[in-house]
């Protein structure tokens, strides 16, 4: 490159930036760190189903499960150590802008699905909840 050559930053048309903005909003994700409280039982098993959602009833919206960490997906099980809180993480598709509260709900065809109600929305969309 000669000393007279200058590098200019490319400009992106404002219309293009505005058109891309909704796509950026759609790609936001919600991270939920879940604590399964300690139990005295040595053979406790847990799992998560693909039919687990973040549900905003007021906006009639369901964010879908994208990724799970440190917990098995149905039909497999994860063994929980006795007398120790067990943590796992779930990643969901984004919530709508207008959402202020939501539920973490596992919609399954049997008893015992996870359901944490009225989680207050925050600016980071990262949450810690306890599974009861």
DAWO-V586962 format. One line per field, one symbol per residue. ss: DSSP state (~ for helix, > for strand, _ for the rest). phi: phi as a letter, one per 30 degrees, with the letter a starting at -180 (. if undefined). burial: # if it has 24 or more other C-alpha atoms within 12 Angstrom, else .. A space follows every 10 residues. Layout:
ss = ???
phi = ???
burial = ???
This chain:
ss = __________ ___~~~~~~~ ~~~~~~__>> >>>>>>____ ____>>_>__ _>>>>>____ >>>>>>>>>_ __>____>>_ _____>>>>> >>>_______ >>>>>>____ ____>>>>>> _____>>>>> >_
phi = .ddddcccdd cceeddeddd eeddddddbc cbdcccdebd ddcdbbabce dcbcccddch bbdcdcabbi bdcecdbcdc ddibdccbbb cbddcdeddc baccbccbda djddacchdd dbddhbbbbc dc
burial = .......... .......... ........## ######.... .....##### ######.... .#######.. #.#......# .....##### ######..#. ######.... ...###..#. #...#.###. #.
